[in-house]
Amino acid sequence: MFDKILIANRGEIACRVAATARRLGVRTVAVYSDADAGARHARACDEAIRIGPAPARESYLRGDAIIDAALRSGAQAIHPGYGFLSENAAFAQACQDAGLVFIGPPPSAITAMGLKAESKRLMAQAGVPLIPGYHDADQDDALLTREADRIGFPVLIKASAGGGGKGMRIVREAGEFAAMLASCRREAAASFGNDAVLIEKYATRPRHVEIQVFADTHGNTVYLFERDCSVQRRHQKVIEEAPAPGLSQAQRRAMGEAAVAAARAVGYVGAGTVEFIMDASGAFYFMEMNTRLQVEHPVTEMITGLDLVEWQLRVAVGERLPRLQDAISAHGHAIEVRVYAENPDRGFLPSTGTLVHLRTPAAVEFAVGTDAHGQAAAVRIDSGIGQGDAITPHYDPMIAKLIVWGEDRAQAIRRMQIALAGFEAVGPSTNVDFLARLMRCRAFVEADLDTALIERETTALAPSSAPAPIEVLAAAAAAVLTSQAVASDAADPWSITDGFRVHARQPRTLTFTDRGQSVAVSIDTSPGGFTVHAAGESTCLSGLRREGDRITGLLGTGRLDVTAVLARETLHLFMAQSRWQLGFTPALSHAGDAGAPEGQLSAPMPGKVIALLVEAGAKVRKGQPMLVMEAMKMEHTIAAPADGTVQRLPFAIGDQVAEGALLVEFVA
């Protein structure tokens, strides 16, 4: 086994790799950018070396700096994690040339599978099923248009060098093709430095099913069953589960054997994932191969009890696979959700900011390679950040991966529902509530899965429009009352804020904002507690106790147990199976900014302007695209909110803009 390895990544995957290395007695070296100087992954390793400024292109994508850090530290091998340089054949070759082991496949395999068009040709030769499409090198726009017509709409345009859902567009009719192609090319060039595309028939109600494969240098190749990753938004996975619901043993074996054939066709070594599209009939077609460890590998670990990072290290050092096909089995069901700093109610736009509060459900960290089927491993959290850390625009906005295991799918869903209810995050917007709604969605619960589930279940997944009930308003009142009580100096009677008067206690009124509506909550003191009146209802609070941000007591005839966090004049309440956000401005504090002046369109997130589609003075119609900005390597179009005239465009193509920056001055 290696004595020391360098982990050429950041965040949760760097922490994940470090945990297994520590268990195996392997020392680790972290690399970090200026933005990650105090990051958890840098603290999780035995050593940490700075490699550059915050932008990834100047740090985590600098292969020369990473190799230099490995050589200076005395590391024998480099684990690339996923993303960044993990599928960069030139970097893998540079590692070998420097005398370092690249913990991944050989450069030739990365090259063969890295370009989707080339990989399709190899798969056809290996007998792996392919979906109809165009995969050739000629990239003339007119030719691509003719090929799309030949294949028949709807079609899927995909960046040939792509991955992670970037550079992909579904085109449903011929009139949309030219604009979608141009957008896809721009995003592909920005993300991968290559604007070549391929075109495929878009399967109706497709499922995304992938096979985990592993190969060693002794000629052994196995598959470790499948994962269903159909629940996606913007072609990026939201929920992953293993095994895939509804597959027969014959389908499972056929897909596994096809995946092994794909890996052998390129001389694969190490961990890889062969991704398939499955149509409504159950037929499956090769989509691509990811030549690295996948984000969703924990669900495979949970059902097999195997540590895939340990397998990677053993294969890289030259050992045989720990188990061959007949010795690999699966038990139970595992589900993973990706908790992101993003706003589902605003098209899943990334969100940035400091995590002022983060509390996760109880978990056994990295419970793999031991008893992954036991109760102790029922909930697992992989994360690279903690409370007080910042989500920046420089990197992927993932906060954590939440993984659960159950004896069957129904139990796993119930456990995930409970785990999500215990996941508390305040600061940037998150998708936790959205994930909780997905876990309750009929289509997901009944395994009626396809890649358009989120789009077709829009109504079921929409947040509730019901106003906060009296119990929530009373909990909000309890949060304010106990906060003031804590802030008061009990030794000083003049500082107590409980409404005491010589002959009576003065009623108080607190004003909250619920979904844009002002709500008055009246509080009367009573022996041992308070009576709360709001929205024509009343309830009682008594026995209130506060420890930090957690408040307990009695609410009516039931128990009160709530976490309350006030951040930026929003009171966040986490209660049992629900969470609420109420606007609240404490006494003596100042109201926030009034917002952007009417008639201006502002940046919804930090990013870069990459296209100006109109000029100053242009007359536009409602919904007409006016500007395209890029954030986290994804495009976001700013459209006209109404018919009107563009007055001014403050930024030029290539300019960096901050969240809230004026992008278009517009008059309706």
C-alpha positions as CSV (number, residue, x, y, z in Angstrom):
1,M,0.0,0.0,0.0
2,F,1.1,3.6,-0.5
3,D,2.7,5.5,2.3
4,K,1.4,8.9,1.2
5,I,-1.0,10.2,-1.4
6,L,-2.0,13.7,-2.6
7,I,-5.7,14.4,-3.0
8,A,-6.1,16.8,-6.0
9,N,-9.5,18.0,-5.1
10,R,-11.5,19.9,-2.5
11,G,-14.8,19.6,-0.5
12,E,-16.6,16.5,0.4
13,I,-14.8,14.1,-2.0
14,A,-11.4,15.2,-0.6
15,C,-12.6,14.5,2.9
16,R,-14.1,11.2,1.7
17,V,-10.8,10.0,0.2
18,A,-8.9,11.2,3.3
19,A,-11.1,9.1,5.6
20,T,-10.4,5.9,3.8
21,A,-6.7,6.6,3.5
22,R,-6.6,7.3,7.3
23,R,-8.3,4.0,8.0
24,L,-5.7,2.2,5.8
25,G,-2.8,4.0,7.5
26,V,-2.0,6.1,4.4
27,R,-0.8,9.7,5.0
28,T,-2.6,12.4,2.9
29,V,-1.7,15.7,1.4
30,A,-4.4,18.3,0.7
31,V,-4.1,21.1,-1.8
32,Y,-6.1,24.3,-1.4
33,S,-6.8,27.6,-3.1
34,D,-6.9,31.0,-1.4
35,A,-10.6,30.6,-1.0
36,D,-10.1,27.3,0.8
37,A,-7.3,28.2,3.1
38,G,-9.4,27.2,6.2
39,A,-11.5,24.6,4.5
40,R,-12.4,21.3,6.1
41,H,-10.6,19.2,3.5
42,A,-7.3,21.1,4.2
43,R,-7.7,20.3,7.9
44,A,-8.7,16.7,7.3
45,C,-5.3,15.7,5.7
46,D,-2.0,15.3,7.4
47,E,-0.5,18.1,5.3
48,A,-1.9,21.0,3.2
49,I,-0.2,22.9,0.3
50,R,-1.4,26.1,-1.3
51,I,-1.6,25.9,-5.1
52,G,-3.0,29.3,-6.2
53,P,-5.8,31.9,-6.1
54,A,-9.5,31.2,-5.8
55,P,-10.5,30.7,-9.5
56,A,-10.3,27.0,-10.3
57,R,-8.3,27.6,-13.5
58,E,-5.6,29.2,-11.3
59,S,-5.5,26.5,-8.7
60,Y,-7.4,23.1,-8.8
61,L,-7.1,23.0,-12.7
62,R,-3.3,23.7,-12.6
63,G,-1.9,20.3,-13.1
64,D,1.7,21.5,-13.0
65,A,1.2,23.1,-9.5
66,I,-0.5,19.9,-8.2
67,I,2.3,17.7,-9.5
68,D,4.9,20.0,-8.0
69,A,3.1,19.9,-4.6
70,A,3.0,16.1,-4.8
71,L,6.7,15.8,-5.5
72,R,7.7,18.3,-2.8
73,S,5.5,16.5,-0.2
74,G,7.0,13.1,-1.0
75,A,3.6,11.7,-2.1
76,Q,3.7,8.5,-4.3
77,A,0.3,8.9,-5.9
78,I,-2.4,11.4,-6.8
79,H,-6.1,10.8,-6.2
80,P,-8.0,13.2,-8.5
81,G,-11.5,12.8,-6.9
82,Y,-14.1,13.8,-9.4
83,G,-14.5,16.9,-11.5
84,F,-11.5,19.3,-12.0
85,L,-8.6,17.1,-13.5
86,S,-10.1,13.7,-12.8
87,E,-10.9,12.9,-16.4
88,N,-8.0,14.9,-18.0
89,A,-5.8,12.4,-19.9
90,A,-2.9,15.0,-20.2
91,F,-2.8,15.3,-16.4
92,A,-2.9,11.5,-15.9
93,Q,0.0,11.2,-18.4
94,A,1.9,14.1,-16.7
95,C,1.6,12.2,-13.3
96,Q,3.1,9.1,-14.9
97,D,5.9,11.1,-16.5
98,A,6.7,12.6,-13.1
99,G,7.0,9.2,-11.5
100,L,3.6,9.5,-9.7
101,V,0.8,7.0,-9.7
102,F,-2.5,8.4,-11.1
103,I,-5.2,6.7,-9.0
104,G,-7.5,6.2,-12.0
105,P,-7.6,4.7,-15.4
106,P,-4.7,4.9,-17.9
107,P,-4.6,8.0,-20.1
108,S,-5.6,6.0,-23.2
109,A,-8.9,4.9,-21.6
110,I,-9.7,8.5,-20.5
111,T,-9.0,9.7,-24.0
112,A,-11.1,7.0,-25.6
113,M,-14.1,7.6,-23.4
114,G,-13.6,11.4,-23.0
115,L,-14.9,12.3,-26.4
116,K,-18.4,11.0,-26.7
117,A,-18.4,10.6,-30.4
118,E,-15.3,8.5,-30.3
119,S,-16.6,6.4,-27.4
120,K,-19.8,5.7,-29.4
121,R,-17.8,4.2,-32.2
122,L,-15.8,2.0,-29.8
123,M,-19.0,0.8,-28.2
124,A,-20.5,-0.1,-31.5
125,Q,-17.5,-2.2,-32.2
126,A,-17.8,-3.9,-28.8
127,G,-21.5,-4.7,-29.3
128,V,-22.8,-2.3,-26.7
129,P,-26.3,-1.0,-27.6
130,L,-26.4,2.5,-29.0
131,I,-29.2,5.0,-29.4
132,P,-29.7,6.4,-33.0
133,G,-27.7,9.6,-33.5
134,Y,-24.9,11.5,-35.2
135,H,-21.4,11.1,-33.7
136,D,-19.0,12.1,-36.4
137,A,-16.3,14.8,-36.6
138,D,-17.8,17.1,-39.2
139,Q,-19.3,19.9,-37.1
140,D,-20.8,22.1,-39.9
141,D,-24.0,23.7,-38.6
142,A,-25.9,23.0,-41.8
143,L,-24.9,19.3,-41.6
144,L,-25.9,19.1,-38.0
145,T,-29.3,20.6,-38.8
146,R,-29.8,18.0,-41.6
147,E,-28.8,15.2,-39.2
148,A,-31.3,16.3,-36.6
149,D,-34.0,16.3,-39.2
150,R,-32.9,12.8,-40.2
151,I,-32.9,11.4,-36.7
152,G,-36.3,13.0,-36.0
153,F,-37.4,15.4,-33.2
154,P,-37.1,15.5,-30.3
155,V,-33.3,15.3,-30.3
156,L,-30.7,15.9,-27.6
157,I,-27.6,18.0,-28.4
158,K,-24.7,17.1,-26.2
159,A,-21.2,18.5,-25.8
160,S,-18.8,15.8,-27.1
161,A,-16.3,16.5,-24.4
162,G,-19.0,17.2,-21.8
163,G,-20.2,15.9,-18.5
164,G,-22.2,16.9,-15.4
165,G,-25.2,18.0,-17.5
166,K,-23.3,21.0,-19.0
167,G,-23.5,21.6,-22.7
168,M,-26.8,19.7,-23.2
169,R,-30.0,20.8,-24.8
170,I,-33.3,19.0,-25.6
171,V,-34.7,20.3,-28.9
172,R,-38.3,19.5,-29.4
173,E,-38.9,21.0,-32.9
174,A,-36.8,22.1,-35.9
175,G,-37.4,25.8,-35.3
176,E,-35.5,25.7,-32.0
177,F,-32.4,23.8,-33.3
178,A,-30.2,26.7,-34.4
179,A,-30.5,28.7,-31.2
180,M,-30.1,25.6,-29.0
181,L,-27.0,24.6,-31.0
182,A,-25.4,28.0,-30.5
183,S,-26.1,28.0,-26.8
184,C,-24.8,24.4,-26.4
185,R,-21.6,25.3,-28.2
186,R,-21.0,28.3,-26.0
187,E,-21.5,26.4,-22.8
188,A,-19.4,23.5,-24.1
189,A,-16.5,25.8,-25.0
190,A,-16.7,27.6,-21.6
191,S,-16.8,24.3,-19.6
192,F,-14.5,22.0,-21.6
193,G,-12.6,24.2,-24.1
194,N,-14.2,22.2,-26.9
195,D,-17.4,23.2,-28.7
196,A,-17.9,20.0,-30.7
197,V,-21.3,18.3,-30.2
198,L,-23.1,15.1,-31.0
199,I,-26.8,14.6,-31.6
200,E,-29.0,11.7,-30.4
201,K,-32.6,10.8,-30.5
202,Y,-34.2,11.9,-27.3
203,A,-36.0,8.9,-25.8
204,T,-39.5,9.4,-24.6
205,R,-39.8,9.2,-20.8
206,P,-36.2,7.9,-20.4
207,R,-34.6,6.6,-17.3
208,H,-31.0,7.2,-16.4
209,V,-29.5,3.9,-15.2
210,E,-25.7,3.5,-14.7
211,I,-23.5,0.6,-13.8
212,Q,-20.5,0.8,-11.4
213,V,-17.6,-1.1,-12.9
214,F,-14.1,-1.9,-11.5
215,A,-11.1,-3.4,-13.3
216,D,-7.5,-4.2,-12.2
217,T,-4.2,-4.6,-14.0
218,H,-4.5,-8.4,-13.9
219,G,-7.3,-8.7,-16.4
220,N,-10.2,-8.8,-14.0
221,T,-13.3,-6.6,-14.6
222,V,-16.5,-6.7,-12.5
223,Y,-19.7,-4.7,-12.1
224,L,-21.1,-3.7,-8.7
225,F,-24.7,-3.4,-9.8
226,E,-26.7,-0.4,-10.9
227,R,-27.8,3.0,-9.7
228,D,-30.9,4.9,-10.9
229,C,-30.2,8.6,-11.4
230,S,-33.4,9.5,-13.3
231,V,-34.5,12.3,-11.0
232,Q,-32.6,15.3,-12.4
233,R,-32.9,19.0,-13.0
234,R,-31.0,20.7,-15.9
235,H,-29.6,17.3,-16.7
236,Q,-27.9,17.2,-13.3
237,K,-28.7,14.5,-10.8
238,V,-30.8,15.3,-7.7
239,I,-31.6,11.8,-6.3
240,E,-29.6,8.6,-6.8
241,E,-30.6,5.2,-5.6
242,A,-29.4,1.6,-5.7
243,P,-30.6,-0.8,-6.9
244,A,-32.7,0.7,-9.7
245,P,-36.4,0.0,-9.0
246,G,-38.3,-2.4,-11.2
247,L,-35.4,-4.1,-13.0
248,S,-35.5,-7.8,-13.5
249,Q,-32.5,-9.9,-12.7
250,A,-32.1,-10.5,-16.5
251,Q,-32.0,-6.8,-17.2
252,R,-29.6,-6.2,-14.4
253,R,-27.2,-8.9,-15.6
254,A,-27.5,-7.7,-19.3
255,M,-26.6,-4.1,-18.4
256,G,-23.8,-5.3,-16.1
257,E,-22.3,-7.5,-18.8
258,A,-22.6,-4.6,-21.4
259,A,-20.8,-2.3,-19.0
260,V,-18.0,-4.8,-18.5
261,A,-17.7,-5.1,-22.3
262,A,-17.5,-1.3,-22.5
263,A,-14.7,-1.2,-19.9
264,R,-12.7,-4.0,-21.5
265,A,-13.0,-2.3,-24.9
266,V,-10.8,0.5,-23.8
267,G,-8.4,-1.4,-21.5
268,Y,-10.0,0.2,-18.4
269,V,-8.4,0.1,-14.9
270,G,-9.9,1.3,-11.7
271,A,-13.4,2.7,-10.8
272,G,-15.7,3.8,-13.6
273,T,-19.3,4.2,-14.4
274,V,-21.0,3.2,-17.6
275,E,-24.2,5.2,-18.1
276,F,-27.2,4.0,-20.0
277,I,-30.5,5.5,-21.1
278,M,-33.5,3.1,-20.7
279,D,-36.7,3.7,-22.6
280,A,-40.2,2.8,-21.5
281,S,-40.0,-0.7,-23.1
282,G,-37.0,-1.6,-20.9
283,A,-34.5,-1.4,-23.8
284,F,-31.2,0.3,-22.8
285,Y,-28.6,2.2,-24.8
286,F,-25.0,3.3,-24.0
287,M,-24.8,7.0,-23.2
288,E,-21.3,7.6,-21.9
289,M,-18.6,6.4,-19.5
290,N,-17.4,8.4,-16.6
291,T,-13.7,7.5,-16.1
292,R,-13.6,8.3,-12.4
293,L,-15.4,7.8,-9.1
294,Q,-18.9,9.2,-9.2
295,V,-20.5,11.6,-6.9
296,E,-23.2,9.0,-6.2
297,H,-20.8,6.1,-5.3
298,P,-22.0,6.0,-1.7
299,V,-25.3,4.3,-2.6
300,T,-23.3,1.4,-4.2
301,E,-21.2,1.2,-1.0
302,M,-24.3,1.1,1.2
303,I,-25.8,-1.9,-0.6
304,T,-22.6,-3.8,-1.1
305,G,-20.8,-3.0,2.1
306,L,-17.6,-2.2,0.1
307,D,-15.4,0.8,0.3
308,L,-14.8,1.9,-3.3
309,V,-12.0,4.3,-2.5
310,E,-10.1,1.4,-0.8
311,W,-10.6,-0.6,-4.0
312,Q,-9.2,2.3,-6.0
313,L,-6.1,2.4,-3.8
314,R,-5.5,-1.3,-3.9
315,V,-5.9,-1.5,-7.7
316,A,-3.6,1.5,-8.2
317,V,-0.9,0.0,-6.1
318,G,-1.1,-3.1,-8.3
319,E,-3.2,-5.5,-6.3
320,R,-6.0,-7.7,-7.7
321,L,-9.6,-6.8,-7.2
322,P,-10.6,-7.7,-3.6
323,R,-13.6,-9.7,-4.9
324,L,-14.6,-11.2,-8.3
325,Q,-18.1,-11.2,-9.7
326,D,-19.4,-14.3,-8.0
327,A,-18.4,-12.9,-4.6
328,I,-20.2,-9.6,-5.0
329,S,-23.7,-9.3,-3.6
330,A,-26.1,-6.5,-2.7
331,H,-28.5,-6.1,0.2
332,G,-31.2,-3.6,0.9
333,H,-31.8,-0.2,-0.8
334,A,-29.9,3.1,-0.6
335,I,-30.9,6.6,-1.6
336,E,-28.7,9.7,-1.9
337,V,-29.8,13.3,-2.2
338,R,-27.5,16.2,-3.0
339,V,-28.1,19.2,-0.7
340,Y,-27.2,22.3,-2.7
341,A,-27.0,26.0,-2.0
342,E,-29.6,26.9,-4.7
343,N,-33.1,28.3,-5.0
344,P,-35.5,25.8,-6.5
345,D,-38.2,28.5,-6.6
346,R,-36.0,30.6,-8.9
347,G,-35.1,27.9,-11.5
348,F,-32.5,26.3,-9.2
349,L,-30.2,29.3,-9.4
350,P,-27.0,28.8,-7.3
351,S,-26.9,30.7,-4.1
352,T,-23.9,32.0,-2.2
353,G,-23.2,33.2,1.3
354,T,-22.0,32.1,4.7
355,L,-23.7,29.1,6.4
356,V,-24.6,30.9,9.6
357,H,-26.3,27.8,10.9
358,L,-25.8,24.2,9.9
359,R,-27.1,21.2,11.8
360,T,-27.4,17.7,10.3
361,P,-29.1,14.6,11.4
362,A,-27.1,12.1,13.4
363,A,-24.9,9.9,11.2
364,V,-22.0,7.5,11.2
365,E,-19.4,9.2,9.0
366,F,-18.1,7.0,6.2
367,A,-19.5,3.8,7.6
368,V,-18.2,1.7,4.7
369,G,-15.9,-1.3,4.6
370,T,-17.4,-2.4,7.9
371,D,-21.1,-3.2,8.5
372,A,-22.7,-1.0,5.9
373,H,-26.0,-3.0,6.3
374,G,-26.5,-2.3,10.0
375,Q,-28.6,0.2,11.8
376,A,-25.4,2.3,12.7
377,A,-24.9,2.9,9.0
378,A,-28.5,3.7,8.1
379,V,-27.7,7.5,7.7
380,R,-24.5,8.8,6.2
381,I,-23.4,12.4,5.5
382,D,-20.6,13.3,3.2
383,S,-19.7,16.9,3.4
384,G,-16.7,19.2,3.0
385,I,-18.1,22.3,4.8
386,G,-19.5,23.3,8.2
387,Q,-21.2,26.1,10.0
388,G,-19.4,29.3,9.4
389,D,-18.0,28.3,6.0
390,A,-19.0,30.2,2.9
391,I,-20.5,29.0,-0.4
392,T,-18.6,31.0,-3.0
393,P,-19.2,31.4,-6.7
394,H,-15.9,29.8,-7.5
395,Y,-16.9,26.2,-7.0
396,D,-19.9,23.8,-7.1
397,P,-22.5,24.9,-4.5
398,M,-23.0,21.4,-2.9
399,I,-23.3,21.6,0.9
400,A,-23.6,17.8,1.6
401,K,-24.6,14.5,0.3
402,L,-27.2,12.8,2.5
403,I,-27.4,9.0,2.1
404,V,-29.7,6.5,3.8
405,W,-30.0,2.7,3.7
406,G,-33.0,0.5,4.4
407,E,-34.0,-3.1,4.2
408,D,-36.2,-2.1,1.2
409,R,-37.0,1.0,-0.8
410,A,-40.0,2.0,1.3
411,Q,-37.9,2.0,4.5
412,A,-35.1,3.9,2.8
413,I,-37.7,6.6,1.7
414,R,-39.0,6.9,5.2
415,R,-35.5,7.2,6.6
416,M,-34.7,9.9,4.1
417,Q,-37.8,11.8,5.0
418,I,-36.8,11.8,8.7
419,A,-33.2,12.7,7.8
420,L,-34.2,15.7,5.7
421,A,-36.5,16.9,8.5
422,G,-33.4,17.0,10.7
423,F,-31.2,18.9,8.2
424,E,-31.1,22.6,9.1
425,A,-29.2,25.2,7.1
426,V,-29.4,29.0,7.2
427,G,-27.5,31.4,5.1
428,P,-27.7,30.8,1.3
429,S,-30.9,29.4,-0.1
430,T,-31.0,25.5,-0.1
431,N,-33.0,22.8,-1.8
432,V,-33.7,20.9,1.4
433,D,-37.5,21.7,1.4
434,F,-37.6,20.8,-2.3
435,L,-35.9,17.4,-1.6
436,A,-38.4,16.8,1.2
437,R,-41.3,17.4,-1.2
438,L,-39.7,15.0,-3.7
439,M,-39.5,12.3,-1.1
440,R,-43.3,12.7,-0.6
441,C,-44.1,13.0,-4.3
442,R,-46.4,10.2,-5.5
443,A,-44.4,9.6,-8.7
444,F,-41.2,9.1,-6.8
445,V,-42.7,7.0,-4.0
446,E,-44.3,4.7,-6.6
447,A,-41.1,4.6,-8.6
448,D,-42.7,6.2,-11.6
449,L,-39.3,7.5,-12.7
450,D,-37.9,9.3,-15.7
451,T,-35.6,12.2,-16.3
452,A,-38.5,14.6,-16.7
453,L,-40.1,13.7,-13.3
454,I,-39.4,17.1,-11.8
455,E,-40.9,19.0,-14.8
456,R,-44.0,16.9,-15.0
457,E,-44.6,17.0,-11.3
458,T,-44.3,20.8,-11.0
459,T,-47.6,21.1,-9.2
460,A,-46.9,18.4,-6.7
461,L,-43.5,19.8,-6.0
462,A,-44.5,23.4,-5.6
463,P,-44.1,24.9,-2.1
464,S,-47.3,25.2,-0.1
465,S,-49.1,28.5,-0.3
466,A,-50.9,28.0,3.0
467,P,-50.3,30.7,5.6
468,A,-48.3,29.9,8.7
469,P,-50.7,28.3,11.3
470,I,-51.1,29.5,14.8
471,E,-48.6,26.9,16.1
472,V,-45.9,28.3,13.9
473,L,-46.7,31.9,14.8
474,A,-46.6,30.9,18.5
475,A,-43.2,29.2,18.0
476,A,-42.0,32.5,16.4
477,A,-43.3,34.4,19.3
478,A,-41.5,32.0,21.7
479,A,-38.3,32.6,19.8
480,V,-38.5,36.3,20.2
481,L,-39.6,36.1,23.9
482,T,-36.8,33.7,24.9
483,S,-34.2,35.7,22.9
484,Q,-35.1,38.8,24.7
485,A,-35.1,37.0,28.0
486,V,-31.6,35.6,27.4
487,A,-30.4,39.1,26.3
488,S,-31.7,40.6,29.5
489,D,-29.6,40.9,32.7
490,A,-31.6,39.1,35.3
491,A,-29.8,41.0,38.1
492,D,-31.0,44.3,36.6
493,P,-34.8,44.6,36.9
494,W,-34.8,47.6,34.5
495,S,-33.5,45.4,31.6
496,I,-36.2,42.7,31.9
497,T,-38.5,42.8,28.8
498,D,-41.3,40.5,29.8
499,G,-44.0,43.3,29.9
500,F,-44.1,43.5,33.8
501,R,-46.1,46.4,35.3
502,V,-46.8,47.1,39.0
503,H,-50.6,46.4,38.7
504,A,-50.6,44.4,35.4
505,R,-48.6,43.0,32.5
506,Q,-48.7,44.9,29.3
507,P,-49.9,43.0,26.2
508,R,-47.4,43.0,23.4
509,T,-47.8,42.8,19.6
510,L,-45.1,41.3,17.3
511,T,-45.3,41.7,13.6
512,F,-44.0,39.0,11.2
513,T,-44.1,38.8,7.5
514,D,-45.4,35.5,6.0
515,R,-45.1,35.2,2.2
516,G,-45.2,38.9,1.7
517,Q,-48.2,39.4,4.1
518,S,-47.9,41.2,7.4
519,V,-49.2,39.1,10.4
520,A,-49.8,40.6,13.8
521,V,-49.2,38.3,16.8
522,S,-50.6,39.5,20.1
523,I,-49.2,38.2,23.4
524,D,-50.8,38.3,26.8
525,T,-48.8,37.2,29.8
526,S,-50.5,34.7,32.1
527,P,-49.4,32.8,35.2
528,G,-46.5,30.6,34.1
529,G,-46.6,31.5,30.5
530,F,-48.2,33.4,27.6
531,T,-51.4,33.4,25.6
532,V,-50.8,34.0,21.9
533,H,-53.5,35.4,19.5
534,A,-53.1,35.5,15.7
535,A,-55.3,35.1,12.7
536,G,-58.4,34.7,14.8
537,E,-57.0,31.8,16.8
538,S,-55.4,31.5,20.2
539,T,-53.0,29.1,22.0
540,C,-50.8,29.0,25.1
541,L,-47.1,28.9,25.6
542,S,-45.6,27.8,28.9
543,G,-42.4,26.4,30.5
544,L,-40.2,28.0,27.8
545,R,-36.5,27.1,28.0
546,R,-33.8,28.1,25.6
547,E,-30.4,26.5,25.0
548,G,-28.6,28.3,22.2
549,D,-31.0,28.4,19.3
550,R,-33.2,25.5,20.5
551,I,-36.4,26.3,22.4
552,T,-38.5,23.8,24.3
553,G,-41.7,24.0,26.3
554,L,-45.4,23.4,26.0
555,L,-47.5,24.7,23.1
556,G,-51.2,24.3,23.8
557,T,-51.5,20.7,25.0
558,G,-48.5,19.5,23.1
559,R,-44.8,19.8,23.2
560,L,-42.8,22.7,21.7
561,D,-39.4,21.8,20.2
562,V,-38.1,24.3,17.7
563,T,-34.8,25.6,16.4
564,A,-35.0,29.3,15.7
565,V,-32.3,31.3,13.9
566,L,-32.6,35.0,13.0
567,A,-30.5,35.9,10.0
568,R,-30.8,39.0,7.8
569,E,-34.2,39.9,9.3
570,T,-35.6,36.4,8.5
571,L,-36.6,34.1,11.3
572,H,-35.9,30.5,10.4
573,L,-38.0,28.0,12.3
574,F,-37.2,24.3,12.2
575,M,-40.0,22.2,13.7
576,A,-40.5,18.4,13.6
577,Q,-41.6,17.8,10.0
578,S,-41.7,21.4,8.8
579,R,-39.6,24.5,8.4
580,W,-40.8,28.1,8.0
581,Q,-39.3,31.5,7.2
582,L,-40.9,34.6,8.6
583,G,-39.7,38.1,8.1
584,F,-39.0,39.9,11.4
585,T,-37.3,43.1,12.2
586,P,-36.2,43.3,15.9
587,A,-36.7,46.5,17.8
588,L,-34.0,49.1,17.2
589,S,-32.7,47.3,14.1
590,H,-32.9,48.8,10.6
591,A,-34.9,47.5,7.7
592,G,-32.9,46.0,4.8
593,D,-32.3,47.6,1.5
594,A,-35.5,48.5,-0.4
595,G,-34.3,46.5,-3.4
596,A,-33.4,47.5,-6.9
597,P,-35.3,50.5,-8.4
598,E,-38.3,49.5,-10.5
599,G,-37.5,49.1,-14.2
600,Q,-34.1,47.4,-13.7
601,L,-33.1,43.8,-14.1
602,S,-30.4,42.6,-11.7
603,A,-28.1,39.6,-11.6
604,P,-29.7,36.7,-9.7
605,M,-26.2,35.4,-8.7
606,P,-22.6,36.3,-9.2
607,G,-21.3,35.4,-12.7
608,K,-20.0,36.6,-16.0
609,V,-21.8,38.2,-19.0
610,I,-21.2,36.0,-22.0
611,A,-23.7,37.3,-24.5
612,L,-25.6,40.5,-25.2
613,L,-28.7,39.7,-27.4
614,V,-30.0,43.3,-27.7
615,E,-28.7,46.8,-27.9
616,A,-29.5,50.0,-26.0
617,G,-32.6,51.5,-27.5
618,A,-34.0,48.2,-28.7
619,K,-37.7,47.5,-28.4
620,V,-38.4,44.0,-27.0
621,R,-41.4,41.8,-26.2
622,K,-42.1,40.1,-22.9
623,G,-40.0,37.0,-22.5
624,Q,-37.5,38.0,-25.2
625,P,-33.9,37.0,-24.2
626,M,-31.8,40.1,-23.7
627,L,-28.6,38.9,-22.0
628,V,-26.9,35.6,-21.1
629,M,-24.7,35.2,-18.1
630,E,-22.7,32.3,-16.9
631,A,-22.4,31.1,-13.3
632,M,-20.7,27.9,-12.2
633,K,-20.3,27.0,-15.9
634,M,-24.0,27.1,-16.6
635,E,-25.9,29.6,-18.7
636,H,-28.7,31.7,-17.4
637,T,-30.8,33.9,-19.7
638,I,-32.2,37.3,-18.6
639,A,-35.4,37.9,-20.4
640,A,-37.7,40.9,-20.7
641,P,-40.3,41.0,-18.0
642,A,-42.8,42.9,-20.3
643,D,-43.0,44.6,-23.6
644,G,-40.7,47.7,-23.5
645,T,-37.4,49.4,-24.4
646,V,-33.9,48.7,-23.3
647,Q,-32.4,51.9,-22.0
648,R,-28.9,50.8,-21.0
649,L,-26.6,47.8,-20.8
650,P,-24.0,48.6,-18.1
651,F,-21.8,45.5,-18.7
652,A,-19.9,44.2,-21.7
653,I,-19.3,40.6,-22.8
654,G,-16.7,39.1,-20.4
655,D,-17.4,41.4,-17.5
656,Q,-17.8,39.8,-14.0
657,V,-20.9,40.9,-12.1
658,A,-21.9,40.6,-8.5
659,E,-25.3,39.3,-7.3
660,G,-27.8,42.1,-7.5
661,A,-25.7,44.1,-10.0
662,L,-27.8,46.0,-12.6
663,L,-27.7,44.1,-15.9
664,V,-30.3,45.9,-18.0
665,E,-32.1,49.2,-17.5
666,F,-35.5,48.7,-18.9
667,V,-38.7,50.7,-19.4
668,A,-42.0,49.0,-20.0
